[in-house]
């Protein structure tokens, strides 16, 4: 099969459509069975009917390219409408605010950092070495953006609640700070940084505050509408100047769809790029991509228009009910606890008593795919409708795994890799080993 071949030459003749379908099914034979809720990350699914609507929209516009908005005004209109709907959901003034869609949360974050950097270049030329404040729990996309754009990340510690420490935030600000970042929620623990407090401190210094709500931009507003306790996090907080929100996570849009949103769209202008001396003509680009696939935009538009507020409330009501059952069950297992106080359906399970890496290993023997975390040792869960039928089975297996795991502190201390099951031996040069694994993914 294709998956068994290390090198595949360019084919002389093509396969039939039926043969291709067979090859595709064979290739996915070893993929995780996400439709039965066996994975707690990477996949966001809101039901077969929802998927059919989104995929139909994607197919309808799979060939269209928003590089040419005048050629495809339909796609340009859908992008604008998605942005307007998200701004409305997140409390922005539509007369003042603006944004764009992007290919994912990482692109959204890179564009946000670019906008603040380029505004600082225009308005604060005395800043020769720009800095941004980044809580240690913030997504590494901020670090990637710093590497690419020459903006130095200044790490900010978290307090005992695993949220960014406001006093440390204030102490880290300098005349070179061009933006500060916070999470709603942070990925590792699902807790929301104290955004009102942080915004007060950044506003005093005239520094913009960007909120990474890539995973919470949909879940948190509907949690609030459903009466759950949600801390202030969006444009309703005066000092919040920009946000990122992913459609392809809890918006249940197609993969490759996110957004970058600004309280004042004048900041968005610094995100754009224009090149006027190319022989091929004037090239202007609102995002990092040149070609911008119409299918991802159309699928996102379709997801929102199909569900509406009532549809998303129904989805999240089911998700949060399953989350509550999971957390109550976990807290009833001796030695286990939920890390911090996560307000939605993203959370970590830790222990001061048993080795959580061993718990994860044991769960995987029962065909659960488990993401492991450090500081503290924990397993990470993102709840979706696929998990509703398997809550009790999973809790039974967690109880079994915890009862048979060694005590905390006596297991191995290997490093863990996000998004894969691999772990690295203690003493390994982790960065080199990770890069070696990336190379191996393409070369073997």
CORDARA-V284376 format. One record per backbone hydrogen bond with DSSP energy under -0.5 kcal/mol. CO is the residue of the C=O (numbers start at 0). NH is the residue of the N-H. If there is no record, write none. Layout:
co = <CO & CO>
nh = <NH & NH>
This chain:
co = <0 & 0 & 1 & 3 & 15 & 16 & 17 & 18 & 19 & 20 & 21 & 22 & 23 & 25 & 26 & 27 & 31 & 32 & 32 & 33 & 37 & 39 & 40 & 44 & 46 & 47 & 48 & 49 & 50 & 51 & 52 & 53 & 54 & 55 & 56 & 57 & 58 & 63 & 64 & 66 & 67 & 67 & 71 & 71 & 72 & 73 & 74 & 75 & 76 & 77 & 78 & 79 & 80 & 81 & 82 & 83 & 84 & 85 & 86 & 87 & 89 & 91 & 92 & 92 & 95 & 97 & 99 & 101 & 103 & 104 & 105 & 106 & 107 & 108 & 109 & 110 & 111 & 112 & 113 & 114 & 115 & 116 & 117 & 118 & 119 & 123 & 125 & 129 & 130 & 130 & 131 & 132 & 133 & 134 & 138 & 139 & 140 & 141 & 142 & 143 & 144 & 145 & 145 & 149 & 151 & 152 & 153 & 155 & 156 & 158 & 162 & 163 & 164 & 165 & 166 & 167 & 168 & 169 & 173 & 175 & 177 & 178 & 179 & 181 & 182 & 184 & 185 & 189 & 189 & 190 & 192 & 193 & 194 & 195 & 196 & 197 & 198 & 199 & 200 & 201 & 201 & 202 & 207 & 207 & 208 & 208 & 209 & 209 & 210 & 210 & 211 & 212 & 213 & 215 & 215 & 217 & 218 & 219 & 220 & 221 & 222 & 223 & 227 & 233 & 235 & 236 & 238 & 238 & 240 & 240 & 241 & 242 & 243 & 244 & 246 & 248 & 256 & 256 & 257 & 258 & 259 & 260 & 261 & 262 & 263 & 264 & 266 & 267 & 267 & 268 & 272 & 274 & 277 & 281 & 282 & 284 & 290 & 291 & 292 & 293 & 294 & 295 & 296 & 297 & 298 & 299 & 300 & 301 & 302 & 303 & 306 & 307 & 308 & 309 & 310 & 311 & 312 & 313 & 314 & 315 & 316 & 317 & 318 & 319 & 320 & 321 & 322 & 323 & 324 & 325 & 326 & 327 & 329 & 331 & 332 & 334 & 334 & 336 & 344 & 346 & 347 & 347 & 348 & 349 & 352 & 353 & 354 & 355 & 356 & 357 & 358 & 359 & 360 & 361 & 362 & 362 & 363 & 367 & 368 & 370 & 372 & 376 & 377 & 378 & 379 & 380 & 383 & 384 & 386 & 386 & 387 & 389 & 390 & 391 & 392 & 393 & 394 & 395 & 396 & 397 & 398 & 399 & 401 & 405 & 406 & 414 & 415 & 416 & 421 & 423 & 424 & 427 & 428 & 429 & 430 & 431 & 432 & 433 & 434 & 435 & 436 & 437 & 438 & 438 & 439>
nh = <3 & 4 & 4 & 5 & 19 & 20 & 21 & 22 & 23 & 24 & 25 & 26 & 27 & 28 & 29 & 30 & 33 & 35 & 37 & 36 & 368 & 381 & 42 & 384 & 50 & 51 & 52 & 53 & 54 & 55 & 56 & 57 & 58 & 59 & 60 & 60 & 61 & 293 & 67 & 68 & 70 & 71 & 74 & 75 & 76 & 77 & 78 & 79 & 80 & 81 & 82 & 83 & 84 & 85 & 86 & 87 & 88 & 89 & 91 & 90 & 234 & 93 & 95 & 96 & 264 & 261 & 259 & 257 & 107 & 108 & 109 & 110 & 111 & 112 & 113 & 114 & 115 & 116 & 117 & 118 & 119 & 120 & 121 & 122 & 123 & 126 & 127 & 151 & 177 & 178 & 153 & 180 & 155 & 137 & 141 & 143 & 144 & 145 & 146 & 147 & 148 & 149 & 150 & 151 & 131 & 154 & 133 & 135 & 164 & 161 & 158 & 165 & 168 & 169 & 170 & 171 & 172 & 172 & 176 & 130 & 207 & 132 & 209 & 211 & 192 & 183 & 189 & 342 & 343 & 185 & 194 & 197 & 198 & 199 & 200 & 201 & 202 & 203 & 204 & 204 & 206 & 205 & 179 & 209 & 240 & 241 & 181 & 211 & 212 & 243 & 183 & 216 & 245 & 219 & 220 & 221 & 222 & 223 & 224 & 225 & 227 & 226 & 229 & 236 & 237 & 239 & 208 & 240 & 262 & 263 & 210 & 260 & 212 & 258 & 252 & 251 & 246 & 247 & 101 & 244 & 99 & 242 & 97 & 264 & 266 & 268 & 269 & 270 & 271 & 271 & 284 & 282 & 280 & 283 & 274 & 272 & 292 & 65 & 296 & 297 & 298 & 299 & 300 & 301 & 302 & 303 & 304 & 305 & 306 & 307 & 310 & 311 & 312 & 313 & 314 & 315 & 316 & 317 & 318 & 319 & 320 & 321 & 322 & 323 & 324 & 325 & 326 & 327 & 328 & 329 & 330 & 331 & 332 & 333 & 335 & 351 & 352 & 349 & 382 & 380 & 338 & 349 & 378 & 336 & 407 & 355 & 358 & 359 & 360 & 361 & 362 & 363 & 364 & 364 & 365 & 367 & 366 & 369 & 39 & 379 & 377 & 350 & 372 & 348 & 370 & 346 & 386 & 387 & 389 & 390 & 390 & 393 & 394 & 395 & 396 & 397 & 398 & 399 & 400 & 401 & 402 & 403 & 404 & 354 & 409 & 423 & 417 & 419 & 416 & 414 & 427 & 429 & 432 & 433 & 434 & 435 & 436 & 437 & 438 & 439 & 440 & 441 & 441 & 442 & 443>
